[in-house]
Amino acid sequence: MRGFLIKLCLIFGVMIIWFWPNIQGHYRFKQYCSREGGIRIYGEILPDQGWLAAGNSPDDYKLPFAFKRVAFVRYKDKSGIWFDVYAKFNPWPKDLDYILEPVDKSKSVMYMIKNEFIRNMPNELRLGKDRYEIYVITENKVIASTTNFQYEQFERGKTFLGAPSGVVCEEIHVLDEFIKTIFPMEKK
């Protein structure tokens, strides 16, 4: 019986040593989630204001319109020409049409949203980060942010059939919840 217990302890010890980086990585993931994860609101964001596109890709001017209560987005294309972009609801297919017009200098922009996606954070094991930040342009400060972390429990290439083993802090889509938090549905 004693020999059996020694062998069992040795097997258990080897398993712990073998999986120690995974155990430690999951613990670090939980620390990041509790410390930095979730939605943070630092001030009021006014609806129906002008926003500034963070880059020169069409995706950059489309992102603020996900908040629904955006008056327009000021956008600089790859050739350096500035536009004010307006969204018009299109009933079929249920999507937005984007109308690019020359800049109206009488209208000002107040906010900008930036997305930061890091697939593998430095000095961390299979830990990624997805962060959205809304800036007040006049003050150059963050007024709201949402952060979600992703952790791959095992190296995908070393699992059976490359099975994914990812976990995230928030199971819901973080950007959707962020949108609902910034401009909640108005009561009728």
SVG drawing of the C-alpha trace seen along z (x, -y; Angstrom):
<svg xmlns="http://www.w3.org/2000/svg" viewBox="-43 -77 52 79">
<polyline fill="none" stroke="black" stroke-width="0.4" points="0.0,0.0 2.8,-2.3 4.5,-1.8 1.2,-2.6 0.9,-5.9 4.5,-6.8 3.9,-6.1 0.6,-8.1 2.4,-11.0 5.2,-10.9 2.7,-10.8 0.7,-13.7 4.0,-15.7 5.1,-15.1 1.7,-16.3 1.9,-19.5 5.4,-20.2 4.3,-19.5 1.3,-21.8 2.8,-24.4 3.1,-27.1 -0.6,-26.6 -1.6,-26.9 0.5,-30.0 -0.8,-31.5 -4.4,-31.0 -3.7,-32.6 -2.2,-35.6 -5.2,-35.8 -7.6,-35.9 -5.4,-38.7 -5.6,-40.8 -9.4,-40.2 -10.0,-41.4 -7.6,-44.3 -8.1,-45.8 -11.0,-43.9 -14.5,-45.2 -16.1,-48.5 -14.9,-51.8 -16.8,-55.1 -15.0,-58.2 -17.4,-60.8 -20.6,-61.5 -20.6,-61.0 -23.0,-63.3 -25.2,-61.8 -25.5,-63.2 -22.0,-64.7 -19.3,-64.7 -16.6,-62.0 -13.2,-61.7 -12.1,-58.6 -8.9,-57.1 -7.4,-56.1 -7.8,-56.3 -9.5,-52.9 -13.3,-52.8 -13.6,-50.6 -12.3,-53.5 -15.2,-55.7 -17.8,-52.9 -16.8,-52.0 -18.3,-55.1 -21.6,-54.5 -22.0,-51.3 -23.0,-53.6 -26.2,-54.7 -26.3,-58.2 -23.5,-59.7 -24.2,-62.9 -21.3,-62.4 -17.7,-61.2 -14.9,-63.3 -12.6,-61.1 -9.3,-61.6 -8.9,-59.2 -5.6,-57.7 -5.1,-60.5 -5.3,-63.1 -8.8,-64.5 -11.1,-65.2 -14.8,-64.2 -17.7,-64.4 -19.4,-60.9 -23.1,-60.5 -24.9,-57.2 -28.3,-56.6 -30.3,-53.5 -31.0,-51.2 -34.0,-48.9 -32.7,-46.3 -30.2,-44.8 -30.5,-46.0 -27.2,-47.9 -26.1,-51.5 -25.3,-53.5 -22.4,-55.9 -22.5,-59.3 -19.2,-61.2 -19.6,-64.9 -17.1,-67.8 -16.1,-69.0 -18.5,-71.4 -16.1,-73.6 -19.0,-75.0 -19.4,-71.6 -16.9,-70.3 -15.8,-66.8 -15.8,-65.9 -14.9,-62.2 -12.7,-59.5 -12.7,-55.8 -9.6,-53.7 -9.2,-49.9 -6.1,-48.1 -5.8,-44.4 -2.7,-42.5 -2.7,-38.8 0.2,-37.9 1.0,-40.3 4.8,-40.6 6.2,-38.5 2.9,-36.6 2.0,-33.0 -0.8,-32.9 -2.5,-36.0 -4.2,-38.5 -5.9,-41.8 -8.8,-43.6 -9.4,-47.2 -11.6,-50.0 -11.1,-53.6 -13.2,-56.7 -11.2,-60.0 -12.5,-63.5 -10.5,-65.2 -10.4,-68.7 -8.9,-67.4 -7.0,-64.4 -8.1,-62.1 -9.9,-58.7 -13.6,-59.1 -14.6,-55.5 -12.9,-52.1 -13.7,-48.5 -11.0,-45.7 -11.3,-42.0 -8.5,-39.5 -8.2,-36.1 -6.2,-33.2 -5.3,-30.1 -5.1,-27.3 -3.1,-25.0 -0.9,-25.6 -3.3,-25.0 -0.7,-23.2 -0.1,-20.7 -3.8,-19.7 -5.7,-17.0 -6.8,-18.3 -5.7,-21.8 -8.7,-22.2 -9.1,-25.7 -8.9,-26.1 -9.5,-29.9 -11.2,-31.6 -12.2,-35.2 -13.0,-37.5 -16.4,-38.4 -18.4,-35.8 -20.6,-38.4 -19.3,-40.5 -17.6,-43.4 -18.2,-46.0 -22.0,-45.3 -22.2,-45.7 -20.0,-48.8 -22.4,-50.4 -25.4,-49.6 -23.6,-51.2 -22.6,-54.4 -26.0,-55.2 -28.6,-53.1 -31.9,-52.5 -34.2,-55.5 -37.5,-54.8 -40.5,-55.7"/>
</svg>
